[in-house]
Amino acid sequence: MFVFNAIVHALQISLFMLWEVLWPLAFGFLLSAMIQTVVSKRAVAGALGKPDLKGFFLACGFGAASSSCSYAAVAVGRALFRRGASFVNAIIFEFAATNLVFELGLVLLILLGWQFVAAEFAGGLLMAVILWILFKVTLRQRMVDAAKRQAERGVFGSTHEAHGEMDVSITDGPFLSRIFSPRGFTAISHSFYMDLNALYVDLGLGFLIAGALAAWVPNSWWQAFFLTNHPTLNEFWSPLIGPVISMLSFVCSVGNVPLAVVLWNGGISFGGVISFLFADLIILPILNIYRKYYGGRTALYLLGVSYAAMVLAGFLVGGAFQLLGLAPTNHHVTVFEAQPTWNYTTFLDIAFLVLMAVMAWRFVTTGGIEMLRAHARRAAAGVDLVRDPVCGMSVDPATATEHVEYMGTPYYFCSAGCRSKFEKDPARYTAQVVEVAHAGHLSHSLVTAAVPGGELENQSAIDPVCGMSVDVESAEYRSFQKGETYYFCSAGCKETFDRDPDKYIGKGKKVIR
């Protein structure tokens, strides 16, 4: 009976915490889905080509406007890197996507208070700056080249990879019409439930583990672990151990917040909470994905610089808030004792549950379930998905029943409705642009803009220095300039190009293919 009561008590705490933050989570996912509907990942990759200050701020901005799922963030980061974003900006994007997103701030506000929201966003920016500086000082081109070669192999990393690389953005038409059109509603519902599908396990684990720890582990144990009887040591120890606890929890993204509540209630310092929240991109499953995406050496490098940035940012933000008198001193958390009542939280939860039901209906009736199954098949067998040119949904070519061939290129659709729209006006959905270098050489590769039917694959490129033909798949020497990848026959040609890239990069002209 004692064990049963203990389990019920833990589940009760978990459910009460979930009820408190249900509407902020739903609102955050909705806002993220709306942004994903109007912001193209292809455009983002083009804007993040150079690891300069402009690229840094754009990476932070685009990351903050993306999905908060850590697994999706690292998949998007690799996709951006492969599409031309610099390695530095791709990693900065990932950290912004998991630490500067709206839903994280809302959940922190409800469970811990505004001070933690302010520290999370201020610390997130500070950590990004520290990371950027560390990359500038320690990252070598040979490591970037090795990471690029590994990334180009397209090794499968996680079951959420297809979601992370999926682009459902609508880029044609006025902003409001893209959001409020039937097509926009479909894209928003798909992004919303794909995000939820990617995060529900982490969210569930986060609330369940938090409930169990709150119910079963006495505060005296936490206080001894965090050295609360030695305030100075506590301030230094907490930011150091916070990321380690996060690594071992296997929980990431917003799912970390309930655990942060337990740690704060147990005596971890203010800065320790912040460094703990930052660490969702160095949990063990994510590190394994880094190894697959970029190689083992690069994964260890990312672990080292990320941990250093998290600890330093947590310590500095915690110290700054202490000096300014903004850090809360009361560690007691009342959310463990709260029970659902007829207040604004309950009414907002019900309202968002109704909205979620409407979006679920749209998701199911527009092929959402089939898309999830296609992603699962890809996860199991490495299936390459293509994009429905009408609605942007990911489609498995092997099982798609609706497809047409236009100008020699096959296009695949999620439904007969999308195929019918395509056949009425195919030119609207098939704009493909190939850039040819101004200096008389062919471009380094065929670059497609908004290729709805799937990425084009090209077997060879022209070395912009010597004009020699280079095999794209096996080229060892590459350089990334202005959002594009250039391939070289030798280290000598690459070094010559890197010394003066503008000499070899013409403005180019666009040729409709």
ChimeraX attribute file (.defattr): number of C-alpha atoms within 10 A of each C-alpha:
attribute: neighborCount
match mode: 1-to-1
recipient: residues
	/A:1	6
	/A:2	7
	/A:3	8
	/A:4	8
	/A:5	10
	/A:6	14
	/A:7	15
	/A:8	15
	/A:9	16
	/A:10	21
	/A:11	19
	/A:12	19
	/A:13	23
	/A:14	24
	/A:15	16
	/A:16	19
	/A:17	24
	/A:18	18
	/A:19	17
	/A:20	20
	/A:21	19
	/A:22	19
	/A:23	23
	/A:24	24
	/A:25	22
	/A:26	19
	/A:27	19
	/A:28	21
	/A:29	25
	/A:30	23
	/A:31	20
	/A:32	23
	/A:33	26
	/A:34	24
	/A:35	19
	/A:36	23
	/A:37	27
	/A:38	21
	/A:39	18
	/A:40	16
	/A:41	21
	/A:42	19
	/A:43	15
	/A:44	19
	/A:45	25
	/A:46	17
	/A:47	21
	/A:48	29
	/A:49	26
	/A:50	21
	/A:51	21
	/A:52	15
	/A:53	12
	/A:54	13
	/A:55	21
	/A:56	20
	/A:57	18
	/A:58	18
	/A:59	29
	/A:60	25
	/A:61	16
	/A:62	22
	/A:63	28
	/A:64	21
	/A:65	22
	/A:66	28
	/A:67	33
	/A:68	30
	/A:69	26
	/A:70	28
	/A:71	28
	/A:72	28
	/A:73	29
	/A:74	29
	/A:75	26
	/A:76	29
	/A:77	28
	/A:78	28
	/A:79	23
	/A:80	28
	/A:81	26
	/A:82	22
	/A:83	23
	/A:84	26
	/A:85	31
	/A:86	31
	/A:87	26
	/A:88	24
	/A:89	30
	/A:90	29
	/A:91	27
	/A:92	27
	/A:93	30
	/A:94	29
	/A:95	31
	/A:96	26
	/A:97	29
	/A:98	31
	/A:99	31
	/A:100	25
	/A:101	25
	/A:102	24
	/A:103	26
	/A:104	24
	/A:105	23
	/A:106	20
	/A:107	24
	/A:108	23
	/A:109	17
	/A:110	16
	/A:111	20
	/A:112	22
	/A:113	14
	/A:114	16
	/A:115	15
	/A:116	22
	/A:117	21
	/A:118	17
	/A:119	24
	/A:120	27
	/A:121	19
	/A:122	14
	/A:123	27
	/A:124	27
	/A:125	20
	/A:126	20
	/A:127	29
	/A:128	25
	/A:129	19
	/A:130	19
	/A:131	24
	/A:132	22
	/A:133	13
	/A:134	15
	/A:135	16
	/A:136	13
	/A:137	9
	/A:138	10
	/A:139	18
	/A:140	10
	/A:141	10
	/A:142	10
	/A:143	16
	/A:144	19
	/A:145	18
	/A:146	18
	/A:147	24
	/A:148	24
	/A:149	21
	/A:150	16
	/A:151	19
	/A:152	19
	/A:153	13
	/A:154	15
	/A:155	14
	/A:156	19
	/A:157	20
	/A:158	19
	/A:159	17
	/A:160	25
	/A:161	22
	/A:162	27
	/A:163	22
	/A:164	24
	/A:165	20
	/A:166	21
	/A:167	23
	/A:168	27
	/A:169	24
	/A:170	21
	/A:171	14
	/A:172	10
	/A:173	8
	/A:174	9
	/A:175	12
	/A:176	10
	/A:177	13
	/A:178	20
	/A:179	19
	/A:180	13
	/A:181	11
	/A:182	12
	/A:183	16
	/A:184	21
	/A:185	19
	/A:186	26
	/A:187	28
	/A:188	29
	/A:189	25
	/A:190	29
	/A:191	29
	/A:192	25
	/A:193	23
	/A:194	24
	/A:195	22
	/A:196	17
	/A:197	14
	/A:198	21
	/A:199	24
	/A:200	14
	/A:201	13
	/A:202	19
	/A:203	21
	/A:204	16
	/A:205	21
	/A:206	24
	/A:207	24
	/A:208	23
	/A:209	22
	/A:210	27
	/A:211	26
	/A:212	20
	/A:213	16
	/A:214	23
	/A:215	21
	/A:216	13
	/A:217	12
	/A:218	11
	/A:219	17
	/A:220	12
	/A:221	12
	/A:222	18
	/A:223	18
	/A:224	13
	/A:225	16
	/A:226	25
	/A:227	19
	/A:228	19
	/A:229	11
	/A:230	10
	/A:231	12
	/A:232	10
	/A:233	12
	/A:234	22
	/A:235	22
	/A:236	19
	/A:237	20
	/A:238	28
	/A:239	27
	/A:240	22
	/A:241	19
	/A:242	27
	/A:243	29
	/A:244	16
	/A:245	15
	/A:246	24
	/A:247	21
	/A:248	12
	/A:249	17
	/A:250	18
	/A:251	27
	/A:252	30
	/A:253	27
	/A:254	26
	/A:255	27
	/A:256	26
	/A:257	25
	/A:258	26
	/A:259	27
	/A:260	24
	/A:261	22
	/A:262	26
	/A:263	26
	/A:264	21
	/A:265	21
	/A:266	24
	/A:267	26
	/A:268	28
	/A:269	30
	/A:270	27
	/A:271	34
	/A:272	32
	/A:273	28
	/A:274	30
	/A:275	33
	/A:276	28
	/A:277	27
	/A:278	32
	/A:279	28
	/A:280	28
	/A:281	29
	/A:282	26
	/A:283	21
	/A:284	17
	/A:285	19
	/A:286	21
	/A:287	19
	/A:288	17
	/A:289	20
	/A:290	26
	/A:291	20
	/A:292	21
	/A:293	25
	/A:294	25
	/A:295	19
	/A:296	16
	/A:297	14
	/A:298	20
	/A:299	20
	/A:300	16
	/A:301	14
	/A:302	22
	/A:303	19
	/A:304	12
	/A:305	17
	/A:306	24
	/A:307	21
	/A:308	17
	/A:309	25
	/A:310	30
	/A:311	26
	/A:312	20
	/A:313	30
	/A:314	34
	/A:315	24
	/A:316	17
	/A:317	25
	/A:318	25
	/A:319	17
	/A:320	15
	/A:321	17
	/A:322	15
	/A:323	10
	/A:324	8
	/A:325	10
	/A:326	15
	/A:327	19
	/A:328	15
	/A:329	10
	/A:330	9
	/A:331	17
	/A:332	13
	/A:333	15
	/A:334	10
	/A:335	15
	/A:336	21
	/A:337	10
	/A:338	13
	/A:339	13
	/A:340	12
	/A:341	9
	/A:342	7
	/A:343	8
	/A:344	9
	/A:345	18
	/A:346	15
	/A:347	13
	/A:348	15
	/A:349	20
	/A:350	14
	/A:351	12
	/A:352	18
	/A:353	15
	/A:354	12
	/A:355	15
	/A:356	18
	/A:357	11
	/A:358	12
	/A:359	20
	/A:360	17
	/A:361	13
	/A:362	19
	/A:363	23
	/A:364	16
	/A:365	11
	/A:366	21
	/A:367	18
	/A:368	23
	/A:369	14
	/A:370	17
	/A:371	23
	/A:372	19
	/A:373	13
	/A:374	23
	/A:375	24
	/A:376	16
	/A:377	16
	/A:378	19
	/A:379	18
	/A:380	12
	/A:381	10
	/A:382	13
	/A:383	17
	/A:384	17
	/A:385	24
	/A:386	22
	/A:387	24
	/A:388	25
	/A:389	26
	/A:390	24
	/A:391	23
	/A:392	24
	/A:393	27
	/A:394	30
	/A:395	28
	/A:396	23
	/A:397	21
	/A:398	11
	/A:399	9
	/A:400	15
	/A:401	13
	/A:402	17
	/A:403	17
	/A:404	14
	/A:405	10
	/A:406	13
	/A:407	7
	/A:408	7
	/A:409	10
	/A:410	12
	/A:411	23
	/A:412	29
	/A:413	29
	/A:414	26
	/A:415	17
	/A:416	12
	/A:417	12
	/A:418	19
	/A:419	20
	/A:420	14
	/A:421	15
	/A:422	21
	/A:423	13
	/A:424	9
	/A:425	10
	/A:426	16
	/A:427	11
	/A:428	12
	/A:429	17
	/A:430	21
	/A:431	14
	/A:432	18
	/A:433	17
	/A:434	17
	/A:435	20
	/A:436	20
	/A:437	20
	/A:438	14
	/A:439	14
	/A:440	11
	/A:441	18
	/A:442	18
	/A:443	22
	/A:444	24
	/A:445	22
	/A:446	18
	/A:447	20
	/A:448	18
	/A:449	15
	/A:450	18
	/A:451	18
	/A:452	22
	/A:453	23
	/A:454	21
	/A:455	14
	/A:456	10
	/A:457	12
	/A:458	12
	/A:459	12
	/A:460	17
	/A:461	23
	/A:462	22
	/A:463	27
	/A:464	26
	/A:465	20
	/A:466	12
	/A:467	15
	/A:468	14
	/A:469	17
	/A:470	20
	/A:471	17
	/A:472	21
	/A:473	15
	/A:474	12
	/A:475	16
	/A:476	17
	/A:477	23
	/A:478	24
	/A:479	20
	/A:480	22
	/A:481	18
	/A:482	16
	/A:483	20
	/A:484	19
	/A:485	20
	/A:486	22
	/A:487	28
	/A:488	28
	/A:489	21
	/A:490	15
	/A:491	12
	/A:492	12
	/A:493	17
	/A:494	20
	/A:495	15
	/A:496	13
	/A:497	21
	/A:498	16
	/A:499	9
	/A:500	10
	/A:501	18
	/A:502	11
	/A:503	13
	/A:504	17
	/A:505	19
	/A:506	15
	/A:507	12
	/A:508	15
	/A:509	12
	/A:510	12
	/A:511	10
	/A:512	9
	/A:513	10
